[in-house]
Amino acid sequence: MKRQFEKTKQHLAALMLGVLLTLGSVAQAADNVGVGDIASDNDALLNSDIFQLFSGGQLTLIKTAWFTATGLPITDGATLPAGTEVDFLIYVDNKSDLIISDVTISDTLDPLFSYNAPSIRVDNSVGQCSGATCTGVEEQAIYDAAIAVGAGTDVDDGVDNVSFTGGDTVAVGDANENNTQQDAAANKVLAVVFTVTMQ
């Protein structure tokens, strides 16, 4: 039985709503400055007492699909037979100069996909993308680096930063599960890859 991937994209759009990104309070700041004084004298240091708290930047959350067999991205309109293995890549492009502490990524699978255990991999080694969005070449580098990492344990046991729980939820980070903490390095891409089979 063949399924049109274009139809599956509707489910991917719904899945995107199921991707939850939770960040520590530091991620709430953007292009801020702090001011100080000496002994309540606001003019003591003039402008030299102004310091930048956050050098700017942004976080971008993206989810893409890849052929497990070839490691190539799945294009719009592709027709995929039932039984095809697909890698989902979820990544956060941290363009800030600060580590974002305690990131949680959670993705609830649509019934069209069954999770292949164990397959959750996390990588934070690739540098930030050059533009506002990652190019195809940059996404390929992100995927290649993430898929090369060993898979974590699916058990919700606090041993590592990943789990597959409740029969349908992939989770990274400790906000909603008993995983270890996951941080996003400054000026790097935090990537999660896991494998599913089309039903």
C-alpha positions in Angstrom: 0.0 0.0 0.0 1.4 3.4 -1.0 0.9 6.6 0.9 1.4 10.0 -0.6 3.9 11.9 1.5 2.1 15.1 0.7 -0.8 13.8 2.8 1.7 12.8 5.5 2.8 16.4 5.5 -0.5 17.4 7.0 0.3 15.0 9.8 3.8 16.5 10.1 2.2 19.9 10.5 0.1 18.5 13.3 3.2 16.9 14.7 5.0 20.3 14.7 2.3 21.4 17.2 3.3 18.5 19.3 7.0 19.5 19.3 7.5 21.3 22.6 10.5 23.4 23.2 11.0 24.4 26.9 13.9 26.8 27.8 15.3 28.1 31.0 14.7 31.7 32.0 17.9 32.9 30.3 16.3 32.4 26.9 13.7 35.0 27.7 16.3 37.8 27.4 17.1 39.5 24.1 19.3 42.4 23.3 19.2 43.7 26.9 21.5 45.9 28.8 22.1 46.3 32.5 23.1 49.5 34.3 24.9 50.0 37.6 26.2 52.7 39.8 28.8 53.4 42.5 27.3 54.2 45.9 24.0 55.3 44.3 25.9 57.9 42.2 24.4 57.3 38.7 27.0 59.6 37.1 30.1 58.0 38.7 30.9 55.8 35.7 28.8 57.5 33.1 28.3 55.2 30.1 31.1 52.8 31.2 28.7 51.3 33.8 26.4 50.0 31.0 27.1 46.3 30.2 25.4 44.0 27.7 23.6 41.0 29.2 22.7 39.2 26.0 24.4 39.7 22.7 21.3 39.0 20.7 20.4 36.1 18.5 17.5 33.8 18.3 16.4 30.2 18.6 14.8 28.4 15.6 13.0 25.1 15.9 12.7 23.0 12.8 11.5 19.4 12.0 12.4 17.6 8.8 12.1 14.0 7.4 14.9 11.9 5.9 15.2 8.5 4.2 16.8 6.2 6.8 18.2 4.0 4.0 20.0 6.7 2.1 20.4 9.6 4.6 18.8 12.0 2.1 16.0 14.4 2.8 12.4 13.5 1.7 11.1 16.0 -0.8 7.6 17.4 -1.0 5.2 15.2 -2.9 7.3 12.0 -2.6 5.3 8.8 -2.6 6.4 6.4 0.1 5.3 2.8 0.6 4.1 1.5 3.9 7.1 0.0 5.7 9.5 2.8 4.7 11.8 3.8 7.5 12.0 7.5 8.0 14.3 9.6 10.2 12.8 12.7 11.8 15.3 15.4 12.5 14.3 18.1 15.0 16.9 20.8 15.6 17.3 24.1 17.5 19.6 26.7 15.9 21.0 28.6 18.9 22.4 31.8 17.4 23.0 33.4 20.8 26.4 33.7 22.4 25.1 32.0 25.6 24.4 28.4 26.6 20.7 27.8 26.8 20.2 25.7 29.9 17.7 23.0 30.5 16.1 22.5 27.0 13.4 20.0 26.6 12.2 18.7 23.2 9.1 16.5 23.1 7.4 15.0 20.0 4.3 13.0 20.1 4.1 10.6 17.1 1.1 10.4 14.8 -0.4 6.9 14.4 0.9 6.9 10.8 4.4 6.2 12.3 5.7 3.6 14.6 8.8 4.3 16.6 11.9 2.1 16.0 13.6 1.3 19.3 16.2 2.4 20.3 16.9 5.2 17.9 17.0 8.6 19.6 20.3 10.4 19.0 21.3 13.9 20.2 24.1 16.0 18.9 25.2 19.6 19.7 28.5 19.8 17.8 27.5 21.6 14.5 28.0 25.3 14.4 25.0 27.6 14.0 23.6 28.1 10.5 24.9 31.1 8.5 21.5 32.7 7.7 18.1 33.1 9.3 17.3 29.6 8.2 19.6 26.6 7.5 20.5 25.8 4.0 20.1 22.3 2.6 23.9 21.8 2.9 23.8 22.9 6.5 20.8 20.6 7.3 22.7 17.7 5.7 25.6 18.4 8.0 23.3 18.6 11.1 21.6 15.3 10.1 24.9 13.5 9.4 26.5 14.6 12.7 23.4 13.5 14.7 22.8 10.2 13.0 26.5 9.3 13.7 25.9 9.5 17.5 25.0 6.4 19.4 21.4 5.9 20.3 20.3 6.7 23.9 18.2 4.4 26.1 14.5 4.5 25.6 13.7 3.8 29.2 12.7 6.8 31.3 15.3 6.0 34.0 17.4 9.2 34.5 20.5 7.5 32.9 20.7 9.7 29.9 18.9 12.7 28.3 16.4 10.8 26.1 13.4 8.6 26.4 10.4 7.2 24.5 7.4 7.0 26.9 3.7 6.5 26.9 3.9 4.5 23.7 4.1 7.6 21.4 6.3 10.4 22.9 9.9 11.0 22.1 11.5 13.2 24.8 14.8 14.9 25.3 15.7 16.8 28.5 14.4 16.6 32.0 11.5 19.0 32.1 8.7 16.5 31.6 10.5 13.1 31.9 13.0 11.5 34.2 15.9 12.2 31.8 19.1 14.0 32.5 19.4 17.7 31.7 20.0 18.8 28.1 21.7 22.2 27.3 22.1 23.9 24.0 25.6 25.2 23.4 26.2 28.8 22.3 26.3 29.3 18.6 25.6 25.7 17.9 22.7 23.5 16.6 21.1 21.1 19.1 19.8 18.2 17.0 17.6 15.2 17.7 17.2 12.3 15.3 14.9 9.3 15.7 13.7 6.6 13.3 10.1 5.6 12.6 8.4 3.2 10.2 5.4 4.3 8.0 2.3 2.3 8.7 
